[in-house]
Amino acid sequence: MKVAAIQHDIVWEDPAANFERLGPMIGAAAGAGARLVVLTEMYATGFSLETDRIVEAVDGPSAQFLQKQAATHNVWVCGSVPERSAGSSRPANVLVLAAPDGSSHRYAKIHPFSYAREHERFDAGDRHVTVDVEGLRLSLFVCYDLRFADEFWVLAPQTDCYVVVANWPEARREHWRVLLRARAIENQAYVVGVNRVGSGGGLSYSGDSVIIGPFGEVLAEAMGSEAILVVDIDPAHVRDTRARYPFLADRRH
């Protein structure tokens, strides 16, 4: 399966402008043969904590955009959205995975970024999400989750590929790069890490989006400008790597 990572800039707190700029990029990724297209964390607003301005209901405009793009191009599309479900007082940072048939899957970020006080504005999720995407077992994570290896370990036996969407600042770019590769190596799975570029909310972002194979091999990477990475991901390569190097069997937790 071909997977596309779209490394993009974000117009701050302006979903309509971001829909307009991202539509053609998703179309280009689909035209290159991608079956799964991955956008960034809070792809339509940037990592804003002004929830009164950016919060959306479940199936609000940002989720609808993903669903429309999935249906239009007959692909799977994902990106995270500040969604508040009915009856909740605060939103969650939700990675929405839209399928071509109109259905969708949702993963709420388990670890809000307390260093930036995200936990004061967003509720934490409480469950993992793994989805079979046309034979590829895909597990979903958002940004700060990357620092918590145990969340990835527990899913390894049922995962071929981890998706990590982010707004990870340039100041800690080496942490992003090293941790993504570590998650691939220690779990013997693909990792698709997609980070934004540009600036927003007083922070700069260097991108460094990357697709990594289950032996830690870097298959494609981008630097500090907008880019579309397209890589063929094969679950059989995960099975073969784990069979040749049965490290997961020795994991005690």
C-alpha positions in Angstrom: 0.0 0.0 0.0 1.3 3.5 -0.9 1.1 5.9 2.0 1.5 9.7 1.6 2.7 12.0 4.4 1.8 15.6 3.6 4.1 18.1 5.4 2.3 21.4 5.2 2.2 24.9 6.6 -0.9 25.9 8.6 -2.8 29.2 8.4 -3.3 30.1 12.0 -6.9 29.5 13.3 -8.3 29.6 9.7 -9.8 26.3 8.7 -11.3 27.6 5.4 -7.9 28.8 4.2 -6.3 25.5 5.2 -9.0 23.5 3.4 -8.3 25.5 0.3 -4.5 24.9 0.4 -4.7 21.2 1.4 -7.3 20.0 -1.1 -4.9 20.1 -4.1 -2.2 18.5 -2.0 -4.4 15.6 -1.1 -5.4 15.3 -4.7 -1.8 15.2 -5.7 -1.1 12.4 -3.2 -4.0 10.4 -4.4 -2.8 11.0 -8.0 0.5 9.5 -7.0 -1.2 6.3 -6.0 -1.5 6.8 -2.2 -4.3 4.8 -0.5 -3.7 6.6 2.9 -3.0 10.3 3.1 -1.8 11.7 6.4 -2.0 15.4 7.4 -0.7 17.0 10.6 -1.9 17.5 14.2 -4.6 20.2 14.3 -4.2 20.5 10.6 -6.9 23.2 10.1 -6.0 25.6 12.9 -2.5 25.1 14.2 -1.7 24.1 17.8 -3.9 26.8 19.3 -5.1 26.6 22.9 -7.9 29.1 22.3 -10.6 26.4 22.4 -13.4 29.0 22.4 -12.4 30.0 18.9 -11.3 26.7 17.4 -13.5 24.0 19.0 -15.8 22.0 16.7 -18.5 19.5 17.3 -18.0 15.9 16.2 -18.4 15.9 12.4 -17.8 19.6 12.3 -16.2 21.4 9.3 -12.7 19.9 9.7 -13.9 16.3 10.0 -16.3 16.9 7.1 -13.4 18.1 5.0 -11.5 14.9 5.7 -14.6 12.8 4.8 -15.2 14.8 1.6 -11.6 14.4 0.5 -11.7 10.7 1.3 -14.8 10.2 -0.8 -13.7 12.4 -3.6 -10.4 10.8 -4.1 -11.4 7.3 -2.9 -8.6 7.2 -0.3 -8.2 7.2 3.5 -7.3 10.6 4.9 -6.4 11.6 8.5 -5.5 14.6 10.6 -6.3 15.8 14.1 -9.1 18.1 15.0 -10.2 19.9 18.2 -13.5 18.1 18.7 -16.0 18.3 21.6 -18.5 15.5 21.9 -22.0 16.1 23.1 -22.2 16.3 26.8 -18.5 17.1 27.3 -17.3 20.4 28.8 -14.0 20.4 27.0 -12.7 19.2 23.6 -10.2 16.5 22.9 -7.4 16.5 20.4 -8.8 13.9 18.1 -7.1 12.2 15.2 -9.9 11.6 12.7 -9.3 8.8 10.1 -11.8 9.1 7.3 -12.5 6.1 5.0 -13.5 6.3 1.3 -16.9 4.7 2.2 -17.9 7.6 4.4 -17.1 6.0 7.8 -14.5 7.3 10.2 -12.4 6.3 13.2 -11.3 8.5 16.0 -8.4 8.5 18.4 -8.3 11.1 21.2 -4.8 12.1 22.2 -4.0 10.2 25.4 -1.2 12.5 26.6 -2.1 16.3 26.4 1.1 18.4 26.3 1.1 19.7 29.9 4.4 21.6 29.3 2.3 23.9 27.1 -0.8 23.6 29.4 -2.8 21.6 26.8 -4.2 19.6 29.6 -5.9 22.7 31.0 -7.9 23.1 27.7 -8.2 19.6 26.3 -9.4 16.3 27.8 -7.2 13.3 27.6 -8.2 10.2 25.6 -8.4 6.8 27.4 -8.2 4.2 24.6 -5.9 3.1 21.8 -7.2 2.8 18.3 -5.9 0.4 15.7 -7.6 0.2 12.3 -7.3 -2.3 9.5 -6.7 -0.1 6.4 -6.9 -2.4 3.4 -4.8 -5.1 5.1 -2.5 -2.7 6.9 -2.9 -2.7 10.7 -2.6 1.0 11.5 -2.3 2.4 15.1 -2.9 6.1 15.7 -1.0 8.6 17.9 -0.7 12.4 18.2 2.5 14.4 18.9 3.4 14.2 22.6 2.2 10.6 22.7 5.5 9.8 21.0 7.4 10.3 24.2 5.6 7.4 25.9 7.1 4.2 24.6 4.8 2.0 26.6 1.7 3.1 24.6 3.4 1.9 21.5 4.7 -1.3 23.0 1.3 -2.6 24.1 0.1 -2.3 20.5 3.1 -3.8 18.7 1.7 -7.4 18.3 -1.3 -6.0 16.4 0.4 -3.2 14.5 2.1 -3.0 11.2 2.4 0.8 11.1 2.2 3.6 13.6 1.0 7.1 12.4 2.1 10.0 14.5 0.8 13.5 13.5 2.3 16.5 15.2 3.0 20.2 15.6 6.4 19.5 17.1 8.5 22.7 17.5 11.8 23.2 15.9 13.6 23.7 19.2 13.1 20.0 20.0 13.4 18.7 16.5 16.2 16.2 17.4 13.9 14.6 20.0 11.2 14.1 17.3 13.7 12.6 14.8 15.3 10.2 17.3 12.0 9.1 19.0 10.3 8.3 15.8 13.2 6.0 14.7 13.3 4.4 18.1 9.6 3.5 18.0 10.1 1.8 14.6 13.2 -0.1 15.8 11.9 -1.3 19.2 8.5 -2.4 17.8 9.7 -3.6 14.4 7.0 -1.7 12.6 6.7 1.2 10.1 6.3 4.7 11.5 4.8 7.6 9.6 5.6 10.8 11.4 4.0 13.9 9.9 4.9 17.4 11.3 4.0 20.9 10.2 6.3 23.6 8.8 6.1 27.3 9.1 5.3 29.3 12.2 2.2 29.8 14.4 1.4 30.8 17.9 4.9 32.2 18.4 6.7 28.9 17.5 8.6 27.8 14.5 8.3 24.3 13.0 10.9 22.5 10.9 8.8 19.6 9.6 11.2 16.7 9.6 8.4 14.4 8.5 9.6 10.9 7.9 8.5 7.4 7.0 10.6 4.7 8.6 10.7 0.9 8.0 10.5 -1.9 10.6 14.3 -2.3 10.8 14.8 1.4 11.4 15.5 2.3 7.8 14.5 5.8 6.7 12.4 5.4 3.5 11.6 9.0 2.9 12.1 12.3 4.7 11.4 16.0 4.3 13.1 19.0 5.7 11.8 22.5 6.3 9.4 23.2 3.4 6.1 21.8 2.3 6.4 18.3 0.7 4.5 15.1 -0.1 6.3 11.9 0.8 4.9 8.7 -0.9 6.2 5.3 0.2 5.0 1.8 -0.5 4.4 0.0 2.9 4.2 -3.8 3.0 2.9 -5.6 6.0 4.8 -8.7 4.8 8.0 -6.8 5.5 6.9 -6.4 9.1 6.2 -10.1 9.4 9.5 -11.0 7.9 11.5 -8.7 10.1 9.8 -10.0 13.2 10.4 -13.6 12.1 14.1 -13.1 11.4 14.7 -11.1 14.5 12.1 -12.3 17.1 12.8 -9.5 19.6 9.2 -8.8 20.6 8.9 -12.3 22.1 11.4 -11.3 24.8 9.4 -8.2 25.9 8.1 -8.7 29.4 5.6 -5.9 29.5 
